[in-house]
Amino acid sequence: MDAPLREYVEGYLPEDAVITAARARGADLGCVPIGAGGGAALRFLAAALQAKAVVEVGTGAGVGSLYLLGGMPAAGVLTSIDAEPEHQRAARVAFAEAGVAVSRTRLIMGQALDVLPRLTDDAYDLVFVDAVKTEYPKYLEEGVRLLRTGGVIAFDNVLWEGRVADASHRDPATSAMREVARSVRDDDRLAPVILPLGDGLLVAAKVE
């Protein structure tokens, strides 16, 4: 996608002041949030699923969280996991600025691979992953377990700035992106698609 077209797609739905401020805090913390196009896709998915129970792996500064919450019904609860306390502090600021009720978010501090196994099987409508890239294949195993039939799992950054399509790139993160894409494609339980939004959003519905 050439630059003008990408700018058109990413800017199709302008971000509000709260998300813009959260994005700036994320930049200050060195955590790169999902882009505007990918965020809009998350909000769409949450709304289409009427997702009342969502898991987010990687809170960051709360940008992805705000998009997810924006599509969820008022009774929906977002469970968000992050190992960095300053990330979750920044997210709480964003939630307060957005007027999100405290009861709608459950922030869990810790390593995702320690936390996810403690969550309930088949209990979630949507799982969004934007965390340690080399751990994506393991997040997939846990995420599918958590989803109800018809639920959706989404992974950000699966194009990894185009490196996944270049066989000369064999670093651990690029290899993990290729592995998770291949595993999702080959899993009979899932119906996947890669959306070329931002740095690539891999989305898969659990069909059985």
N, C-alpha and C positions, 0 to 999 in steps of 0.2 A: 504494500500500500504506500503510495507516494505521500510526501509530507503534507501538502494541502488537503488531500482527502482524509488523512489520518487526523489532522487538526479539526476538520469538519465533524468527523465521527466523535472524537473525544469531547468536542465542545458543543455537541448537539443539545445536551441538557446542562446548562450552566450550574455550577455549584453555588450553594448559598454561603453566607458569611460564616456560619458555624463550621461547615466542612472545610472552608478555605483556611480558617484559623487552626483547625485541627491538623490540616495538612502541613501548615507552617511549623507547628510544634513538632510534628513528626520529622520534618527536615532538620530541625535543631537537635533532635535526639539521634539522628542518623538512621532512623527506620523509615524505609520508603514504602508509603502506603499504596494500595491499589489505585489506579488511575480513574478518571471520571467516567470513562466508558465502561470499564469493568465494574465500577461501583454501581452505575445505573443498571447493569445486568444483574448484580446481586439484589438490588431493590426489586427489580422485576421478578426474579425467581422467588423471593420471599413473599411477594404479593400473589403471584400465580399459585403458589403452594399453600397460601394462607398459613404460613409457617408459624406455629405457636411455640415450637421448641427448636432452637438453633444452636449449633456449636461453632465457635470461631477459634481456630488454632492460630494464634498470633494476634494479640490485641493491638499492638502498635500504639499509635496515638488516638485510635478510635475512629479513623476515617471509614474503614470497612464496616465497623460496628454501626455507625450512623446510617450508612446505606442499608444495611440489613434491617435495622430497627425501623427505618422509614417504610419498608414494605411489609413488615409484620403487623398482624392485628394488635389492638391495644392490650390484649391479654397475653401476648407472646412474651417469652422470656429468652434472652440471649445469654448463653454461657460462653464466656470468652477466657482463653487460657494464654498466659504469657509468663515467661521466666524473669522479665525485667520489671522491677517495681516502679521505675520512673515512667515506663510505658503506660502502665495501668493508672498511675496518677494523672498523666496527661489525658487519658481516655475519660477519666471521671470528670475532669474539667469540661471536656467536650460534651459529655452527657448532660451535665448541669446547664451548660449554655444552650443546649437544644431542648431543655425542659423535659428530658427523659426521666420518668419516675424511677426511683431507686429500685423498686420491686421488679423492674423489667430487665435488669442486668444482674448477672452473677459472674463476678470476676474472680478467677482462680489463678493464684500465682504458683508457678511451678513448671517443670519440664513437661511438655505435652505428652511425651511417651510414658511418663509416670502417671499423669492425670487421666488420660483417655481410657485406660483399662478400667477405671473406677466408675465410668458412666454407664448407663443402662442400655442394654441391647434393644434394638428396634424401637427406640423411644424418640427419635429426632426426625424432623422434617427436612432439615438442611444442615450440611456441614461445609464450612468454608475454611480453606487452608491457605495461609500466607505466613509461613514461619521458616524454620531451618530447612533449606532446600535439599540438603543431602538426606534428610529424614522423610521426604515426601512419600517414598514407597511404603514406609512403615505407617505413616498417617493414613494411607489408603486402606490398609488392612483394618485399622481401628475404625475409620470413618464408615466403611460399608457395614460393619457390625452394628454401629449405632443407628443407622438409618432404618426407618420403616419402609415397607414396599411402597414405591412411588416417590420416595424421598430423593434428594439430589445432593451430590457431593461436588464441590468446585475447588479447583486449584489455580492460584494465580502464578504468573511468571513462567508458564510452561514452554514458551518460545525462547525464553532466556536470551533476549536480545539477538535472536536469530542463530545462536550458537548450536541449537539442537539440530539444525539442518546442515551443519558443516561437520563432516566426519573427522576433521582434524582436531576438533575440540573434544578432549577426553578427560577434562577435569572432573572432580567428584560431583559438583553441582550440576553440570551439564549432563553427565551420565545419569544422575538421579532423575532429571527431567525427562530424559528419553525413557528410562525404566518405568516411571509412573504412567507416562502416556501409553506405552506398550502394554502395561499390565491392565490398565483401564480398557483399552481396546480389545484385549483378549479375554476379558472376564464376561462370561455368559450372563452374569447377574446384572450387568450394567449396559445402558444405552448411552454412548458418549458422543460428544462433539467438541472440537476445539474452536473457540470463538476468537478471531484475530483482533481483540480489543486490548489496548495497552500492550503489555508484554505477553499476551496470550492467556486466555482463561479456558481451562479444561473443565467441562461440565459433564456429569454423567448421572442419569436417573437409575435408581435401583428397581429393576423390573421383576425380581423374584427374591 
